[in-house]
Amino acid sequence: MIAAALLAALHGSVGEAHVSTEGDLSAWELDWRRRWRGKAGAVVRPGSTDEVAAVVRACAAHGVSIVPQGGNTGLVGGGVPDTSGAQVLLSMQRMNRVRAIDAENLTLTAEAGCVLQQVQEAAAAQALLFPLSLAAEGSCTIGGNLATNAGGTQVLRFGNTRDLCLGLEVVTPQGAIWSGLSGLRKDNTGYDLRGLMIGSEGTLGVITAATLKLYPQPAAVTTALAACATLADALALLGLARSRLGAGLTGFEVMNRFSLELVARHFPALPRPLPGAPWTVLLEQSDTEGETPARTRFEALLEAALGAGTITDAAVAETLAQSKALWHVREAIPLAQAEEGLNIKHDIALPVSAIPGFVERTDAALAARFPGMRLVNFGHLGDGNLHYNVQAPQGADAAAFLREQEHAVNEIVYDRVQACGGSISAEHGVGQLKRDELVQRKSAVALDMMRAIKRALDPLGTMNPGRVL
């Protein structure tokens, strides 16, 4: 329960209409995976940075913790309240304005509650590109993307969200406002506070706005699917594409056979331009030279790969609609997996060169330990990020498999990730899902440094407690 005095302060800060304590609050209390359900003492929806600061000051004065939330599309339980009913859920969805676009400086300043697609469209209206692209781009928000340092499908060319951000506006745990919305690409004046806040998952402050990098729109985009017999062949295709296309290679996604079978089962209306193959690659080129030279270069790449035996088949999108349809197939994999039932998710990063060996060894270890389990393996091969997910055996109780086997599955997967010099979280964050695992996988020195930063910036521990650390 929230004390009456705090509730009155929240009403005074944002208006009574924007504070909810009763009724159906599941839109904020239940995570996207439907795995974590909390109970908020109050859901507060500020409409400005000043209002965020007032809410944070009020909560700090009463010793009440805050859980910031964007679009509630996270996958690690980092943006939902606990079950105590004593936390304030700070929804940023009303802070959804694009404040400014500086076309000459190639920057856009947006509030944290802006949906990613809204930012993409605002840039496109100025014939510019904001390249961050995720399956959830129609509902995830810029603040959440920054808080988790989201990756997406174009990291290969443009980097993670951190690489696309020049400046931030942040409310500190004490309710002060740090105005760091710089559009500078060079600023070497002390510690990188921007970089510190990005990826901190709301544990060090509340991101309220950001200045983001823009790029010129490409003159031509060419997309294709290519079938590979082995993951090693897919890696060879990546090397060939890098050498032939250079910086023009903006997407390189890999999907195993079962992941696409799930899409076909649950979304039969989606296209299947290639017959089933052990591995299918979705690759995309963005070019400044125009449609004809770009397509010629792209098709020459695929012909060379066919001639070398690196790929067994390919299909090139002829229109923008076909290109979008190919991406829709890739982006439908998580939705198809959700339709199939609860699953054990892994968002891992590995050196690209280590991926074929990792997959071969880990597939075998899991099959030996959990006969009949099904692997949904897909992701961003170009930057070494796999979504290496484990589905229960056909006909088994998916919820029971998750509950009873998650720890053992994680141990096998994460031991092999660590042996390869990889990371247990590439782009989804730590949240509460991987918090305890982080203690086992991160060095003691790194953890001590992280805890020291947390104590220094949030000594009362009121910012999204129990997440990350």
Summary of the structure (lengths in Angstrom):
residues: 469
radius of gyration: 22.7
end to end distance: 25.1
largest distance: 73.6
contacts: 1629
relative contact order: 0.12
helix: 41%
strand: 22%
